[in-house]
C-alpha cells in the first residue's frame, strides 16, 4: 500500500461517516489521523454534540470488531477487562473476556467513573494488552480507544489522571455546529423516528484488519527529516520553558506528535512530513499534556492559546 491508497481509504471512510453525521469534519479527520498513527483520541464536548454517534459510525465504517463501555460511577475494573470465573462442572477457572477485547473501543463518558476504574485502561492503551490474575492477554495490533467525556465543569465527573491523559494521542474539543449545519441536523434527524440505530444509514465497511496493518506500515515509512524533528523537539521544549505553564509536555509528547504528523502527511497523499503537519496537530496533541501556571489561570489564559503562541514563536524549517 502507498500513500495515495491511504489517502483514498481515508476519504472512503470519511464519506461513509458523513452518511449519518452532519458536520464534525475536524473530529473525523483527527480520528482518522489517530487511527493511522496507531494512537487513541479523547473527545470532549457538551452533551448532544454527536460524540458517541460519530464514534459508532466511525467503527462501522472501519468494519472492525467494536466494543463499547458506558462508564458510570459504579463501574468496576473487572467490568472492563473481564475475569476468571470458576466453573463448578470442570473444576477450573474460565476466562470471561470483557468488552476491552476488541479492535476499536468506545469509552463513553470516561470521566463519569472513579480513577481506579479509569486506570484499568492504562495498560491496554499503552501495551495493547491487559493483565489479571498474573496472566497477560494480548489485544489486537490495531487496538484503538475513542473516549468521550463531558467538560469538567459539568456535575458528577472525575478528572482523568495525568498518566491516563498522556496515553491519548489527541484531545479534541467537539464544538456546536454552525447555523447551516444545525438546520441540516434538524431536518435530517428531526423526523418522526427517534431511532439511533446506525444501520438505517447504510454505512458500509471500507477496510479490515489486514488493510489497516498495511496502512499503518505505510504511515511508519513516511519520511521525517532532521529539520522537522528539530522543530518538534523545539515545540515540546518550549512548553517546558514557558512561564505560563507549570508542567510542560514530556518527551513522549514529541514522539507521538511525530507519529501523528506522519499520519497526516499520508492522509494528504505525501510520503514526507512538512512543518504544516506539525503546526496543524500541535494543539490537539499537546493541550492535555501541559498544565497552566497559577498566574496564567488567574489571568484567564487558555492552554490552546499558549500552545498556538508557541507554534507561532518557534521558527519552522523551510
Secondary structure, 3 states (H helix, E strand, C coil): CCHHHHHHHHHHHHHHHHCCCCCCHHHHHHHHHHHHHCCCEEEECCCCCCHHHHHHHHHHHHCCCEEEEECCCCCCHHHHHEEEEEECCCCEEEEEECCCCCCEEEEECHHHCCHHHHHHHHHHHHHCEEEECCEEEECCCCCEEEEEECCCCCCCCCCCCHHHHCCCCEEEECCCCCHHHHHHHHHHHCCCCCCCCHHHHCCCCCCCHHHHHHHHHHHHCCECCHHHHHHHHHHHHHHHHCCCEEECCCHHHHHHHHHHHHHHHHHCCCCECCHHHHHHHHHHHHCCCCEECHHHHHCCCCHHHHHHHHHHHCCCCC
